[in-house]
Amino acid sequence: MSLFRKIFGSSNLASDEEKETEFSKPFTENTTAIDELFIHNFKKNGGKFLYCENIKEIKEQFENILEENDWFESDVLCYDPALYGMLDDNKLTYSKTTNPKFLFANCENLIADEGSILFSSKQVKQHKPNELPENIIVLGKTSQIIGEKTDGLSAIKRKYITDYPTNITTIKYFQKVQEEDFTQYGSSAKNLYLLLLEDL
């Protein structure tokens, strides 16, 4: 049985109160599994996390996000042909648009120690984080969770032997800060949903 099934029991998210108690203890790399560390830090950064056991649940959760935000029949920024089917099923336009409602993308890796998402030019072309839409839906897999950013760079080198991507970047902040926070200087907060597919 996977860790996520133990934590969540099913694809439905636990209530906010239950989540708080699950992750209220301090996390350290020595005492916490890497996937738990990622979930804790990702949610701490303001990310919205949806665990899915299979492709059917991915599609259902994707539709739930569209309904929640009234994004049906909208323009979407998406560079991955493997994702076009889900966009077609929901009557979403993914041509190069000047004002897309959201970015729909895969990612390179999920970085546990900072709860961030690692992208490259394969997902976002040459866009800098502040040039991307404010809303982002990411399709990730449990096998993509790694410890640190340096592990992500190593994984990219192994994955792309000849066609090495450029514009390697992370997005870490998923909500606007309430007060001035110098650690977020120069970064742009995104409203980010992570559809995490169990593939281990």
Secondary structure as UniProt FT lines:
FT   HELIX           3..8
FT   HELIX           16..22
FT   TURN            29..31
FT   HELIX           34..44
FT   TURN            45..46
FT   STRAND          48..52
FT   HELIX           55..69
FT   TURN            72..73
FT   STRAND          75..77
FT   HELIX           81..83
FT   HELIX           84..89
FT   TURN            90..91
FT   STRAND          102..105
FT   STRAND          109..111
FT   TURN            112..115
FT   STRAND          116..119
FT   HELIX           121..124
FT   TURN            125..126
FT   HELIX           129..131
FT   STRAND          135..141
FT   HELIX           142..144
FT   STRAND          145..146
FT   HELIX           149..159
FT   STRAND          169..171
FT   HELIX           182..184
FT   TURN            185..186
FT   STRAND          191..197
//
